């Protein structure tokens, strides 16, 4: 990877005319949010995005995550900006390292060469890294239950899985400061599903004290990973219900003007599959993209209706200002403006249905580089970050395409 951050300090914030315009644009918002989708091994793409934001001096006020996005959120919120990049990269280096079996040949080659290799050699290397994860797990993350008959003998929700995720607790404590998560300046929300009720919930550091278990619960995808117990209730991966935590940001009751960096690891768009392997890949893309565009459009429509309600409230005669219906309308109405910068990981031709558990070091670096490149492009034009106008208050950017 050209932008290897393991031995380099965080770059200073962007300066000059472009940097000044960027910071002037983001200063207009009441909240800057980072929204991180789930996607397992693809999550290193989000690490590249986080690096690009640091380079530009863009500091989120709020980070929301699901599954691997929740784990990245813990590292981001649990470290000060000057240490965040080093700790985030160290976390990914740790969980992508080979445990017993050797990594694929790709890890031994320079990134500039690996990125140019395609076809069956790269597909074979990727398949080996995914197979290695299945057989031995990933250090500091998950390990297979041994002997295997333990899976059949499980009699509690916390043991009913193919893998044991208890190593992840120590890893989170190593790479994230939970005092900072709970008392620092950044708001944190991570989503999970209550196994008993089937209800989706967000754990939020403004409403409760967050512990490693809250982040582990957000990533407890069955049947691979076990449910995590919190206050007597068991929770699974939030991606079972919704893998895109945009709503928790935009449903905030105070409804400030928001600049949202939404980082998705699954692409809803694609081509019809031509073989069984492509079917499995496409199925995951559709399932875990979680109707991102539909959710975004619902939020856009919601904001349009709130603005319309605000305009109607202003037309109510003064003698009716104390009417209960008007008071409720005032509570719901707002003129908030929202700018969503949508960054989506795009599959490589050599990837297959195992891309979310292919924790190969070389692939991790490649994903990271893709995220860094995409966010740099997004931030290179400060006009993309300008607050939307009052008449078109909800804007979405998908690559270079603006949707209003």
C-alpha positions as CSV (number, residue, x, y, z in Angstrom):
1,X,0.0,0.0,0.0
2,X,1.5,3.3,-1.0
3,X,0.1,5.1,2.0
4,X,1.4,2.8,4.7
5,X,0.7,4.5,8.0
6,X,2.3,2.1,10.5
7,X,5.5,4.1,10.9
8,X,4.3,7.6,9.9
9,X,2.7,10.4,12.0
10,X,-0.7,11.7,11.2
11,X,-0.4,14.3,8.4
12,X,-1.2,17.9,9.3
13,X,-4.6,19.2,8.3
14,X,-5.1,20.4,4.8
15,X,-4.0,24.0,4.3
16,X,-4.0,26.5,1.5
17,X,-7.0,27.8,-0.5
18,X,-8.6,24.3,-0.8
19,X,-8.1,23.5,2.8
20,X,-9.5,26.8,3.9
21,X,-12.6,26.4,1.7
22,X,-13.1,22.9,3.0
23,X,-13.0,24.0,6.7
24,X,-15.2,27.0,5.9
25,X,-17.8,24.7,4.4
26,X,-17.9,22.1,7.2
27,X,-18.0,24.9,9.8
28,X,-21.6,25.6,8.6
29,X,-22.9,22.4,10.0
30,X,-24.2,21.6,13.5
31,X,-22.9,18.0,13.4
32,X,-20.3,16.1,11.3
33,X,-21.2,12.4,11.3
34,X,-19.3,9.3,10.3
35,X,-21.7,6.4,9.4
36,X,-20.0,2.9,9.1
37,X,-21.8,-0.1,7.6
38,X,-21.0,-3.7,8.5
39,X,-19.0,-6.0,6.2
40,X,-16.4,-8.0,8.0
41,X,-13.0,-8.0,6.3
42,X,-14.1,-5.3,4.0
43,X,-14.0,-2.9,7.0
44,X,-10.4,-1.9,6.4
45,X,-11.9,0.3,3.6
46,X,-13.4,2.4,6.4
47,X,-9.9,2.7,7.9
48,X,-8.7,4.4,4.7
49,X,-11.7,6.8,4.9
50,X,-10.8,7.6,8.5
51,X,-7.2,8.3,7.5
52,X,-8.4,10.7,4.7
53,X,-10.6,12.6,7.2
54,X,-7.6,13.0,9.5
55,X,-5.4,14.2,6.7
56,X,-7.9,16.9,5.9
57,X,-8.4,17.9,9.6
58,X,-12.1,16.8,9.5
59,X,-13.1,15.6,13.0
60,X,-16.5,13.8,13.3
61,X,-18.8,14.8,16.2
62,X,-20.7,11.6,16.0
63,X,-19.7,8.1,14.8
64,X,-22.4,5.4,14.2
65,X,-21.5,1.8,13.3
66,X,-22.9,-1.7,12.8
67,X,-20.9,-4.9,13.0
68,X,-17.3,-4.2,11.8
69,X,-18.3,-0.6,11.5
70,X,-19.0,-0.7,15.3
71,X,-15.5,-2.0,15.9
72,X,-13.9,0.7,13.8
73,X,-16.1,3.2,15.7
74,X,-14.7,2.0,19.0
75,X,-11.1,2.6,17.8
76,X,-11.9,6.0,16.2
77,X,-13.8,7.3,19.3
78,X,-11.5,5.6,21.7
79,X,-8.3,7.5,20.6
80,X,-7.4,11.1,20.2
81,X,-6.8,12.3,16.7
82,X,-3.0,12.2,17.0
83,X,-3.1,8.5,17.9
84,X,-6.1,7.4,16.0
85,X,-4.5,6.4,12.7
86,X,-1.7,4.4,14.4
87,X,-4.1,2.6,16.6
88,X,-6.6,1.9,13.8
89,X,-4.0,0.5,11.5
90,X,-2.4,-1.5,14.3
91,X,-5.9,-3.0,15.1
92,X,-6.3,-4.1,11.4
93,X,-2.7,-5.4,11.2
94,X,-3.4,-7.5,14.4
95,X,-6.7,-9.1,13.3
96,X,-5.5,-9.8,9.7
97,X,-2.3,-11.5,10.8
98,X,-1.9,-15.3,10.0
99,X,-2.4,-17.3,13.2
100,X,-1.0,-20.8,12.4
101,X,-1.2,-21.4,8.7
102,X,0.9,-19.1,6.4
103,X,-0.8,-16.2,4.6
104,X,-1.1,-16.3,0.9
105,X,1.8,-15.4,-1.3
106,X,0.3,-12.0,-1.9
107,X,1.4,-10.8,1.6
108,X,5.0,-11.2,0.6
109,X,4.8,-9.0,-2.5
110,X,4.8,-5.2,-2.7
111,X,1.4,-3.6,-2.9
112,X,2.2,-2.0,-6.2
113,X,2.7,-5.5,-7.7
114,X,-0.2,-7.3,-5.9
115,X,-2.7,-4.7,-7.1
116,X,-1.8,-5.5,-10.7
117,X,-2.2,-9.2,-10.4
118,X,-5.6,-10.5,-11.5
119,X,-7.2,-13.7,-12.7
120,X,-6.8,-17.1,-11.1
121,X,-3.5,-16.4,-9.3
122,X,-5.2,-13.6,-7.2
123,X,-8.4,-15.5,-6.8
124,X,-6.5,-18.5,-5.5
125,X,-4.6,-16.4,-3.0
126,X,-7.9,-14.8,-1.9
127,X,-9.6,-18.2,-1.5
128,X,-6.6,-19.4,0.6
129,X,-6.9,-16.4,3.0
130,X,-10.6,-17.0,3.4
131,X,-10.0,-20.8,4.0
132,X,-7.4,-20.0,6.6
133,X,-9.9,-17.7,8.5
134,X,-12.5,-20.6,8.5
135,X,-10.0,-23.1,9.8
136,X,-8.1,-21.2,12.4
137,X,-10.0,-17.9,12.9
138,X,-8.3,-14.5,13.2
139,X,-6.0,-13.6,16.1
140,X,-7.6,-11.2,18.6
141,X,-10.9,-11.6,17.0
142,X,-12.5,-15.1,16.8
143,X,-11.3,-18.7,17.0
144,X,-13.0,-22.0,16.2
145,X,-14.6,-23.9,19.0
146,X,-12.4,-26.9,19.7
147,X,-13.1,-29.8,19.9
148,X,-15.8,-29.3,17.2
149,X,-18.4,-31.3,19.1
150,X,-18.5,-28.3,21.5
151,X,-20.8,-26.7,18.9
152,X,-23.3,-29.6,19.2
153,X,-23.2,-29.6,23.0
154,X,-23.9,-25.9,23.4
155,X,-26.7,-25.2,25.8
156,X,-26.5,-21.4,26.3
157,X,-26.9,-18.5,23.8
158,X,-23.3,-17.4,24.5
159,X,-22.0,-20.7,23.3
160,X,-24.3,-21.5,20.4
161,X,-21.9,-20.7,17.5
162,X,-19.2,-22.1,15.4
163,X,-16.6,-19.6,16.7
164,X,-15.7,-18.0,20.0
165,X,-15.3,-14.2,20.0
166,X,-14.0,-13.8,23.6
167,X,-10.5,-12.7,22.2
168,X,-12.2,-9.6,20.8
169,X,-12.9,-8.2,24.2
170,X,-9.2,-8.0,25.1
171,X,-8.4,-6.6,21.6
172,X,-10.9,-3.8,22.0
173,X,-9.5,-2.9,25.4
174,X,-6.0,-2.8,24.0
175,X,-6.8,-0.5,21.0
176,X,-9.5,1.7,22.4
177,X,-9.7,3.8,25.6
178,X,-13.2,3.2,26.9
179,X,-13.0,6.2,29.3
180,X,-12.5,8.3,26.3
181,X,-15.4,6.6,24.5
182,X,-17.7,7.3,27.4
183,X,-16.5,10.8,28.4
184,X,-14.8,12.1,25.3
185,X,-16.1,14.7,22.8
186,X,-17.4,12.2,20.2
187,X,-20.9,10.7,20.3
188,X,-21.0,7.0,19.6
189,X,-23.9,4.8,18.5
190,X,-23.7,1.1,17.6
191,X,-26.6,-1.1,16.5
192,X,-27.6,-4.6,17.6
193,X,-30.7,-6.9,17.6
194,X,-32.3,-8.2,20.7
195,X,-32.4,-12.0,20.2
196,X,-35.4,-12.4,22.5
197,X,-37.6,-9.7,21.1
198,X,-36.2,-9.3,17.6
199,X,-36.2,-5.5,18.1
200,X,-33.3,-3.4,16.8
201,X,-31.6,-1.1,19.3
202,X,-28.8,1.4,19.4
203,X,-26.3,1.6,22.3
204,X,-25.4,5.2,22.7
205,X,-22.7,6.8,24.9
206,X,-25.0,9.7,25.6
207,X,-27.6,7.4,27.1
208,X,-25.5,4.7,28.8
209,X,-21.9,3.7,29.6
210,X,-20.5,1.6,26.7
211,X,-18.3,-1.4,27.3
212,X,-16.6,-3.8,24.9
213,X,-19.7,-6.0,25.0
214,X,-21.8,-3.4,23.3
215,X,-19.5,-3.3,20.3
216,X,-19.1,-7.1,20.3
217,X,-22.9,-7.5,20.3
218,X,-23.1,-5.2,17.2
219,X,-20.8,-7.7,15.4
220,X,-22.2,-11.0,16.7
221,X,-23.4,-12.4,13.4
222,X,-25.0,-15.9,13.8
223,X,-24.4,-18.7,13.4
224,X,-20.7,-18.0,13.2
225,X,-20.5,-15.7,16.3
226,X,-22.4,-16.2,19.5
227,X,-25.0,-13.8,21.0
228,X,-23.6,-11.4,23.6
229,X,-25.2,-10.9,26.9
230,X,-25.8,-7.3,28.1
231,X,-27.9,-6.6,31.3
232,X,-29.5,-10.1,31.1
233,X,-30.5,-9.8,27.4
234,X,-28.8,-11.4,24.4
235,X,-27.9,-9.5,21.3
236,X,-26.9,-10.4,17.7
237,X,-25.4,-8.4,14.8
238,X,-27.4,-5.3,13.9
239,X,-26.9,-6.2,10.2
240,X,-29.7,-8.8,10.6
241,X,-32.2,-6.0,10.6
242,X,-30.4,-3.0,9.2
243,X,-26.7,-2.8,8.2
244,X,-26.8,1.0,7.5
245,X,-26.9,3.2,10.6
246,X,-27.8,6.4,8.8
247,X,-31.2,6.7,10.5
248,X,-29.9,7.1,14.0
249,X,-28.1,10.2,13.0
250,X,-30.9,11.8,11.1
251,X,-33.6,10.8,13.6
252,X,-32.0,12.9,16.3
253,X,-34.7,15.0,17.9
254,X,-32.7,18.2,17.9
255,X,-32.2,17.9,14.1
256,X,-29.1,20.1,13.5
257,X,-27.8,20.7,10.0
258,X,-25.7,17.6,9.3
259,X,-22.7,16.7,7.1
260,X,-22.7,12.9,6.9
261,X,-19.9,10.7,5.6
262,X,-21.7,7.4,5.0
263,X,-19.2,4.6,4.3
264,X,-20.9,1.4,2.9
265,X,-19.1,-1.9,2.3
266,X,-21.7,-3.5,0.1
267,X,-23.0,-2.1,-3.2
268,X,-26.7,-2.4,-4.0
269,X,-26.1,-2.0,-7.7
270,X,-24.7,-4.9,-9.7
271,X,-25.2,-7.3,-12.6
272,X,-27.2,-10.5,-12.7
273,X,-24.9,-13.4,-11.6
274,X,-23.9,-16.0,-14.2
275,X,-22.8,-18.8,-11.9
276,X,-23.4,-20.1,-8.3
277,X,-20.4,-18.3,-6.8
278,X,-21.6,-15.0,-8.3
279,X,-25.1,-15.8,-7.0
280,X,-23.7,-16.0,-3.4
281,X,-21.8,-12.8,-3.9
282,X,-24.7,-10.9,-5.3
283,X,-27.0,-12.2,-2.5
284,X,-24.7,-10.8,0.1
285,X,-24.5,-7.5,-1.7
286,X,-28.2,-7.1,-1.8
287,X,-28.9,-8.4,1.7
288,X,-26.2,-6.3,3.5
289,X,-26.5,-3.1,1.5
290,X,-29.7,-2.9,3.5
291,X,-31.6,-0.8,1.0
292,X,-29.2,2.1,1.6
293,X,-30.7,4.2,-1.2
294,X,-34.2,3.5,-0.1
295,X,-33.3,4.6,3.5
296,X,-31.6,7.7,2.2
297,X,-34.6,8.5,0.0
298,X,-37.0,8.0,3.0
299,X,-34.9,10.4,5.0
300,X,-34.9,12.9,2.2
301,X,-38.7,12.7,1.9
302,X,-39.0,13.0,5.7
303,X,-37.0,16.2,5.7
304,X,-39.0,17.7,2.8
305,X,-42.2,17.0,4.7
306,X,-40.8,18.6,7.9
307,X,-39.9,21.7,5.9
308,X,-43.3,21.8,4.3
309,X,-44.8,21.5,7.8
310,X,-42.7,24.4,9.0
311,X,-44.0,26.6,6.1
312,X,-47.6,25.6,7.0
313,X,-47.1,26.4,10.7
314,X,-46.1,30.0,9.7
315,X,-49.5,30.4,8.0
316,X,-51.5,29.6,11.1
317,X,-53.3,32.7,12.5
318,X,-52.0,34.1,15.8
319,X,-55.2,33.3,17.6
320,X,-54.5,29.6,17.0
321,X,-50.9,29.5,18.1
322,X,-51.7,27.8,21.4
323,X,-53.7,25.0,19.7
324,X,-52.3,21.5,20.6
325,X,-52.1,20.6,16.9
326,X,-50.0,23.6,16.1
327,X,-47.7,23.0,19.1
328,X,-47.2,19.4,17.9
329,X,-46.5,20.6,14.4
330,X,-43.9,23.1,15.7
331,X,-42.2,20.2,17.5
332,X,-42.0,18.1,14.3
333,X,-41.2,20.8,11.8
334,X,-37.7,21.9,11.0
335,X,-35.6,23.5,8.3
336,X,-32.6,21.3,8.8
337,X,-30.2,20.8,5.9
338,X,-28.4,17.6,5.2
339,X,-25.4,16.7,3.0
340,X,-24.6,13.0,2.7
341,X,-21.3,12.1,1.2
342,X,-21.8,8.5,0.1
343,X,-18.7,6.4,-0.2
344,X,-19.2,2.8,-1.3
345,X,-16.6,0.0,-1.6
346,X,-16.5,-1.4,-5.1
347,X,-15.7,-5.0,-5.6
348,X,-12.5,-6.1,-7.3
349,X,-12.9,-8.7,-10.2
350,X,-10.9,-11.3,-8.2
351,X,-13.3,-11.2,-5.2
352,X,-16.0,-13.7,-4.4
353,X,-18.7,-14.6,-1.9
354,X,-16.0,-15.0,0.9
355,X,-14.8,-11.4,0.6
356,X,-16.3,-10.5,4.0
357,X,-14.2,-13.1,5.8
358,X,-11.1,-12.9,3.7
359,X,-8.8,-11.3,6.3
360,X,-5.6,-11.5,4.2
361,X,-3.0,-8.8,5.0
362,X,-2.5,-7.9,1.4
363,X,-6.2,-7.5,0.7
364,X,-6.6,-5.5,3.9
365,X,-4.0,-3.0,2.6
366,X,-5.7,-2.9,-0.8
367,X,-9.1,-2.1,0.8
368,X,-7.5,0.6,3.0
369,X,-6.0,2.2,-0.1
370,X,-9.3,2.2,-1.9
371,X,-11.0,4.0,1.0
372,X,-8.2,6.5,1.3
373,X,-8.4,7.2,-2.4
374,X,-12.2,7.6,-2.4
375,X,-12.3,10.1,0.5
376,X,-9.4,12.1,-0.9
377,X,-11.4,12.5,-4.1
378,X,-14.5,13.5,-2.2
379,X,-12.7,16.1,-0.2
380,X,-10.7,17.5,-3.1
381,X,-13.7,19.6,-4.2
382,X,-14.9,21.8,-1.2
383,X,-18.0,22.7,-3.2
384,X,-19.3,19.2,-2.5
385,X,-19.4,20.0,1.2
386,X,-21.3,23.3,0.9
387,X,-24.5,23.3,3.0
388,X,-27.6,22.6,0.8
389,X,-29.9,25.5,0.0
390,X,-33.2,26.1,1.9
391,X,-35.3,25.1,-1.1
392,X,-33.4,21.8,-1.6
393,X,-32.3,20.9,1.9
394,X,-31.2,17.3,1.4
395,X,-28.3,16.5,-0.9
396,X,-26.6,13.2,-1.6
397,X,-23.3,12.8,-3.3
398,X,-22.5,9.4,-4.8
399,X,-19.0,9.7,-6.3
400,X,-19.2,12.7,-8.6
401,X,-23.0,12.5,-8.9
402,X,-25.1,15.0,-7.0
403,X,-28.7,14.0,-6.1
404,X,-31.1,16.7,-4.8
